[in-house]
Amino acid sequence: MHIAIAGNIGSGKTTLTNLLAKQFNWEPHFEEVDDNPYLDDFYNQMERWSFNLQIFFLKSRYQQILEIRKKEKNVIQDRTIYEDAFIFAPNLHAMGLMTNRDFKNYSDLFELMESLINPPDLLIYLRSSIPNLVKQIQTRGRDYENSISIDYLSRLNERYEAWSQSYTKGKLLVIDVDDLDFVNNPEHLGEVINKINAEINGLF
């Protein structure tokens, strides 16, 4: 079984991935943030490095899916290949931070990859307001995220909402995270686990 968690920067994907992996004994797969050689450059000069960054994420995500396919285990994945293709890359293109040529090249490559993969059995979308995202980003204190603007987060949030409302590739569970504290409040985590259990039971 392949479970994936989607959500904007700072929505709590990695935290919840860790917690659910322990709860359900799932194998976690995380996105390559610390190992991404383009992130610092991207946040300092988005227009120059947007294509390189997105190609790295696309390659990394595709590699993950191939690894997941090989394993006969229940897996939980932190962020999906679809978010890069339907949210981050189009947003950079719309903001004038990725050229038409690069965006077409990226999109063609994604379409080729997508034709060879299966979507997750369950997609969990963590919906968050901008103030909550900003608070979470500031709390974790990653240097390269200091330059992320409210406008950039807002644009991403709008795309996440549109994408989640049109998602038809499989089962989707939307969780509003503004008033949830997975780490410090066991009741909140329990609520999320109950919702996921209900969705998983419906898969069989």
Secondary structure by P-SEA (a helix, b strand, c coil): cbbbbbbcccccaaaaaaaaaaaabbbbbbccccccccaaaaaacccccaaaaaaaaaaaaaaaaaaaaacccbbbbcccaaaaaccaaaaaaaaccccaaaaaaaaaaaaaaaaccccccbbbbbcccaaaaaaaaaaacccccccccaaaaaaaaaaaaaaaaaccccbbbbbbcccccccccaaaaaaaaaaaaaaaaaac
